[in-house]
Amino acid sequence: MKRPVKYIAIIMAAALAMSACSKTPAETAPESVPAAPETSETEVTETEVIETEAEETEASEETEITYVPIEDPDITPPEGYNLIWHDEFDGDELDASSWAQEYHRPGWVNNELQTYVQDGENIFVEDGDLVIQPMTGTNDNGRAFYTSGRINTYHLHAFRYGRVEARIRVPEGQGFLPAFWMMSDDESYGTWPKSGEIDIMEILGSDTDTLYGTLHYGNPHMQNQGIYDLPSGDFASEYHVFAIEWEPGEIRWYCDDVMYYSTSYWYSAMDGQEPNEYPAPFDQPFYIILNVAVGGNWPGDPSEDTPFDERAQMRVDYVRVFRMDSYDENVTCPDAPDPANGEGS
């Protein structure tokens, strides 16, 4: 895979970009940008995830969500933020009131090889960590099969703006793709990618010193992406904190409190209709997802040397969500990116 240019947004072509924030329908553009790798869920729609169907109509008026600050003597919120939800994984099992386990067959998205199962061997809590453990075996025909885990907070905990962070150690090995990410809780603007996706962390198991943070949106699909190369060490042998700070007109990505990428340009449009008012689609509640994919279009298949022992584990120390008391929602869409400056393709 050819690595995308460091710190550059992968955004839409200029002609489409100039129209996206206006009330003029976007023109046809390619389904994806070849220079960027596919993310872990590039072909997924929420109808597949939750087996419901959302009508592609104008977003309904949002019900106001009340976020109640939490006082925890062991957690110091970043300046200007209040802690509003967290899971430290300190119990003996996954908290079913906060997390749902998903089941999906192989090939469900991106030609991935794993079956996502609801199994205590693939998803468990141990020594203060959530553990997602990919596993392999051989079927009656002598062919390898793979299982893994995927959990989410869909309709249990959803958040609109704030700082979302997790402390994670990722798996190492060809074919692994761990992810910490967010999707729309109600698909207010239609199915993927119209209602958006925020990938907070994706790291290839074959390249564990490089981090990808990606925003998916648009109709057709577009994405913006930041890349961070760890100065020393790697993400598989140490825990690191991955975070976004999400505001009405900007989303910023962090690794260990180092901001490595930010973007303010995106759009939302439904079939045959004018673009929705900015900052749609990132003005609605999103829920959290954690998973480890095995194989697929981006990471490729596991090799004979891919380990399926403890080195395959994604270990999550905590997930925390912070929020400011208020946000200025009087924001406007920025100017379209200029391909002459290396943005857009």
DODOVEX-88983 format. One record per residue (C-alpha): residue number from 1; residue in three letters; z, x, y. Coordinates in steps of 0.25 Angstrom, whole numbers. Last residue first. Example, Ala and Ser with C-alpha at 12.3 -4.5 7.8 and 13.67 -1.06 7.14 Angstrom:
// DODOVEX-88983
REC;2;SER;29;55;-4
REC;1;ALA;31;49;-18
***
This chain:
// DODOVEX-88983
REC;345;SER;-22;-31;60
REC;344;GLY;-11;-32;70
REC;343;GLU;-3;-22;77
REC;342;GLY;-8;-7;79
REC;341;ASN;-9;-7;94
REC;340;ALA;-23;-11;95
REC;339;PRO;-20;-23;86
REC;338;ASP;-12;-29;98
REC;337;PRO;-1;-39;94
REC;336;ALA;-1;-53;100
REC;335;ASP;7;-54;112
REC;334;PRO;21;-59;109
REC;333;CYS;25;-74;105
REC;332;THR;35;-80;115
REC;331;VAL;50;-81;113
REC;330;ASN;60;-91;119
REC;329;GLU;68;-91;106
REC;328;ASP;80;-83;112
REC;327;TYR;90;-82;101
REC;326;SER;104;-86;100
REC;325;ASP;118;-81;94
REC;324;MET;111;-70;87
REC;323;ARG;109;-70;72
REC;322;PHE;113;-62;60
REC;321;VAL;109;-63;45
REC;320;ARG;114;-54;34
REC;319;VAL;110;-50;20
REC;318;TYR;118;-41;12
REC;317;ASP;119;-29;2
REC;316;VAL;105;-32;-4
REC;315;ARG;101;-24;-16
REC;314;MET;86;-25;-20
REC;313;GLN;86;-19;-34
REC;312;ALA;75;-12;-41
REC;311;ARG;83;2;-41
REC;310;GLU;94;-5;-49
REC;309;ASP;84;-6;-61
REC;308;PHE;70;-11;-61
REC;307;PRO;63;2;-58
REC;306;THR;49;3;-55
REC;305;ASP;43;16;-62
REC;304;GLU;33;8;-71
REC;303;SER;28;2;-58
REC;302;PRO;31;-11;-51
REC;301;ASP;19;-18;-45
REC;300;GLY;14;-18;-31
REC;299;PRO;24;-18;-19
REC;298;TRP;14;-26;-10
REC;297;ASN;6;-36;-19
REC;296;GLY;17;-38;-29
REC;295;GLY;27;-31;-37
REC;294;VAL;42;-35;-38
REC;293;ALA;48;-42;-27
REC;292;VAL;63;-41;-23
REC;291;ASN;69;-52;-15
REC;290;LEU;77;-56;-3
REC;289;ILE;74;-68;6
REC;288;ILE;81;-74;18
REC;287;TYR;78;-87;26
REC;286;PHE;71;-90;39
REC;285;PRO;74;-100;50
REC;284;GLN;63;-103;60
REC;283;ASP;58;-96;72
REC;282;PHE;50;-85;65
REC;281;PRO;38;-94;63
REC;280;ALA;37;-96;74
REC;279;PRO;41;-88;86
REC;278;TYR;32;-93;92
REC;277;GLU;26;-107;92
REC;276;ASN;18;-111;80
REC;275;PRO;4;-106;80
REC;274;GLU;-7;-117;81
REC;273;GLN;-10;-125;69
REC;272;GLY;-21;-125;58
REC;271;ASP;-12;-119;47
REC;270;MET;2;-116;53
REC;269;ALA;5;-105;63
REC;268;SER;16;-95;65
REC;267;TYR;16;-82;74
REC;266;TRP;21;-68;74
REC;265;TYR;24;-57;84
REC;264;SER;38;-52;88
REC;263;THR;39;-41;79
REC;262;SER;49;-30;76
REC;261;TYR;50;-18;67
REC;260;TYR;59;-6;63
REC;259;MET;72;-10;69
REC;258;VAL;82;0;64
REC;257;ASP;95;-8;60
REC;256;ASP;95;-3;46
REC;255;CYS;81;-8;44
REC;254;TYR;77;-18;55
REC;253;TRP;66;-28;58
REC;252;ARG;64;-36;71
REC;251;ILE;59;-50;73
REC;250;GLU;55;-55;87
REC;249;GLY;53;-67;95
REC;248;PRO;63;-77;90
REC;247;GLU;73;-66;84
REC;246;TRP;74;-60;70
REC;245;GLU;81;-47;68
REC;244;ILE;77;-42;55
REC;243;ALA;85;-33;45
REC;242;PHE;85;-23;34
REC;241;VAL;98;-15;31
REC;240;HIS;96;-4;21
REC;239;TYR;103;-1;8
REC;238;GLU;99;12;1
REC;237;SER;91;18;-11
REC;236;ALA;80;7;-10
REC;235;PHE;78;7;5
REC;234;ASP;75;22;6
REC;233;GLY;81;35;12
REC;232;SER;76;40;25
REC;231;PRO;69;35;38
REC;230;LEU;66;21;31
REC;229;ASP;51;17;34
REC;228;TYR;51;4;42
REC;227;ILE;39;-5;42
REC;226;GLY;36;-17;51
REC;225;GLN;27;-29;48
REC;224;ASN;21;-41;55
REC;223;GLN;14;-51;46
REC;222;MET;3;-61;46
REC;221;HIS;-1;-73;37
REC;220;PRO;-11;-83;42
REC;219;ASN;-4;-90;47
REC;218;GLY;7;-82;53
REC;217;TYR;20;-75;48
REC;216;HIS;25;-63;40
REC;215;LEU;35;-53;47
REC;214;THR;37;-40;39
REC;213;GLY;48;-29;38
REC;212;TYR;44;-18;29
REC;211;LEU;53;-6;24
REC;210;THR;49;8;19
REC;209;ASP;58;17;12
REC;208;THR;57;10;-1
REC;207;ASP;43;12;-4
REC;206;SER;40;8;-19
REC;205;GLY;50;-3;-18
REC;204;LEU;43;-9;-6
REC;203;ILE;52;-13;5
REC;202;GLU;52;-27;12
REC;201;MET;63;-30;22
REC;200;ILE;64;-41;33
REC;199;ASP;52;-49;29
REC;198;ILE;51;-61;38
REC;197;GLU;42;-72;34
REC;196;GLY;35;-83;42
REC;195;SER;33;-98;43
REC;194;LYS;18;-97;42
REC;193;PRO;18;-86;32
REC;192;TRP;22;-94;23
REC;191;THR;23;-109;23
REC;190;GLY;24;-117;36
REC;189;TYR;30;-116;50
REC;188;SER;44;-121;47
REC;187;GLU;44;-114;33
REC;186;ASP;59;-119;32
REC;185;ASP;67;-106;28
REC;184;SER;56;-97;34
REC;183;MET;56;-83;26
REC;182;MET;64;-71;27
REC;181;TRP;65;-57;20
REC;180;PHE;72;-46;12
REC;179;ALA;62;-40;2
REC;178;PRO;61;-31;-10
REC;177;LEU;48;-26;-15
REC;176;PHE;48;-19;-28
REC;175;GLY;35;-14;-35
REC;174;GLN;37;1;-35
REC;173;GLY;52;3;-35
REC;172;GLU;65;4;-27
REC;171;PRO;73;-8;-24
REC;170;VAL;79;-11;-10
REC;169;ARG;93;-9;-4
REC;168;ILE;96;-20;6
REC;167;ARG;105;-23;18
REC;166;ALA;100;-36;24
REC;165;GLU;97;-41;38
REC;164;VAL;93;-54;45
REC;163;ARG;95;-53;60
REC;162;GLY;93;-66;68
REC;161;TYR;83;-77;69
REC;160;ARG;82;-90;61
REC;159;PHE;90;-89;48
REC;158;ALA;90;-97;35
REC;157;HIS;101;-97;25
REC;156;LEU;101;-107;13
REC;155;HIS;87;-114;15
REC;154;TYR;81;-101;9
REC;153;THR;91;-90;8
REC;152;ASN;83;-82;-2
REC;151;ILE;83;-74;-15
REC;150;ARG;72;-66;-23
REC;149;GLY;75;-59;-36
REC;148;SER;67;-51;-46
REC;147;THR;60;-52;-60
REC;146;TYR;49;-43;-65
REC;145;PHE;39;-44;-77
REC;144;ALA;33;-33;-85
REC;143;ARG;23;-37;-96
REC;142;GLY;25;-35;-111
REC;141;ASN;20;-48;-115
REC;140;ASP;34;-53;-118
REC;139;ASN;39;-50;-104
REC;138;THR;44;-36;-99
REC;137;GLY;55;-35;-89
REC;136;THR;57;-32;-75
REC;135;MET;69;-34;-64
REC;134;PRO;70;-34;-49
REC;133;GLN;84;-35;-45
REC;132;ILE;89;-42;-32
REC;131;VAL;103;-38;-29
REC;130;LEU;112;-44;-18
REC;129;ASP;122;-33;-15
REC;128;GLY;138;-33;-14
REC;127;ASP;140;-26;-28
REC;126;GLU;130;-35;-35
REC;125;VAL;123;-49;-32
REC;124;PHE;112;-53;-41
REC;123;ILE;97;-56;-41
REC;122;ASN;88;-51;-52
REC;121;GLU;98;-51;-63
REC;120;GLY;105;-64;-59
REC;119;ASP;92;-71;-60
REC;118;GLN;84;-81;-51
REC;117;VAL;71;-75;-53
REC;116;TYR;59;-70;-44
REC;115;THR;49;-66;-54
REC;114;GLN;43;-53;-50
REC;113;LEU;28;-48;-50
REC;112;GLU;24;-51;-36
REC;111;ASN;10;-55;-34
REC;110;ASN;13;-57;-19
REC;109;VAL;20;-70;-21
REC;108;TRP;24;-78;-33
REC;107;GLY;18;-68;-42
REC;106;PRO;29;-68;-52
REC;105;ARG;37;-81;-52
REC;104;HIS;47;-85;-42
REC;103;TYR;62;-89;-42
REC;102;GLU;71;-88;-30
REC;101;GLN;86;-86;-28
REC;100;ALA;92;-93;-17
REC;99;TRP;103;-86;-8
REC;98;SER;114;-91;2
REC;97;SER;121;-102;-6
REC;96;ALA;117;-95;-19
REC;95;ASP;126;-83;-15
REC;94;LEU;121;-72;-25
REC;93;GLU;131;-67;-34
REC;92;ASP;144;-59;-35
REC;91;GLY;148;-59;-21
REC;90;ASP;146;-49;-10
REC;89;PHE;131;-52;-7
REC;88;GLU;133;-49;8
REC;87;ASP;126;-62;12
REC;86;HIS;125;-65;27
REC;85;TRP;123;-76;37
REC;84;ILE;126;-78;52
REC;83;LEU;130;-64;57
REC;82;ASN;130;-64;72
REC;81;TYR;120;-56;81
REC;80;GLY;121;-49;94
REC;79;GLU;124;-35;89
REC;78;PRO;122;-34;74
REC;77;PRO;132;-42;66
REC;76;THR;144;-34;60
REC;75;ILE;147;-39;46
REC;74;ASP;160;-36;39
REC;73;PRO;169;-44;47
REC;72;ASP;160;-56;45
REC;71;GLU;159;-67;55
REC;70;ILE;147;-77;53
REC;69;PRO;139;-83;65
REC;68;VAL;135;-97;62
REC;67;TYR;120;-100;63
REC;66;THR;116;-114;66
REC;65;ILE;102;-118;63
REC;64;GLU;94;-128;72
REC;63;THR;85;-136;65
REC;62;GLU;71;-132;68
REC;61;GLU;60;-141;73
REC;60;SER;49;-143;63
REC;59;ALA;39;-132;62
REC;58;GLU;25;-137;63
REC;57;THR;18;-141;50
REC;56;GLU;15;-133;38
REC;55;GLU;22;-141;28
REC;54;ALA;32;-134;20
REC;53;GLU;32;-134;5
REC;52;THR;44;-131;-4
REC;51;GLU;44;-122;-17
REC;50;ILE;55;-113;-10
REC;49;VAL;48;-99;-11
REC;48;GLU;34;-105;-14
REC;47;THR;34;-114;-2
REC;46;GLU;39;-103;6
REC;45;THR;26;-96;5
REC;44;VAL;24;-82;-2
REC;43;GLU;12;-73;0
REC;42;THR;18;-62;8
REC;41;GLU;31;-62;1
REC;40;SER;35;-48;-1
REC;39;THR;26;-43;10
REC;38;GLU;12;-39;9
REC;37;PRO;8;-25;14
REC;36;ALA;2;-24;28
REC;35;ALA;-11;-18;31
REC;34;PRO;-19;-30;25
REC;33;VAL;-14;-40;35
REC;32;SER;-13;-53;28
REC;31;GLU;-20;-67;28
REC;30;PRO;-31;-62;37
REC;29;ALA;-32;-70;50
REC;28;THR;-37;-84;54
REC;27;GLU;-35;-87;69
REC;26;ALA;-22;-92;74
REC;25;PRO;-21;-106;80
REC;24;THR;-20;-105;95
REC;23;LYS;-6;-109;101
REC;22;SER;-3;-95;104
REC;21;CYS;6;-85;97
REC;20;ALA;-4;-83;86
REC;19;SER;-17;-82;94
REC;18;MET;-16;-68;99
REC;17;ALA;-11;-64;85
REC;16;LEU;-23;-70;78
REC;15;ALA;-33;-62;87
REC;14;ALA;-24;-49;86
REC;13;ALA;-24;-49;70
REC;12;MET;-10;-52;64
REC;11;ILE;2;-43;63
REC;10;ILE;6;-31;55
REC;9;ALA;17;-26;64
REC;8;ILE;17;-11;64
REC;7;TYR;30;-2;62
REC;6;LYS;23;7;52
REC;5;VAL;9;5;48
REC;4;PRO;7;-3;35
REC;3;ARG;9;5;22
REC;2;LYS;-4;5;14
REC;1;MET;0;0;0
***
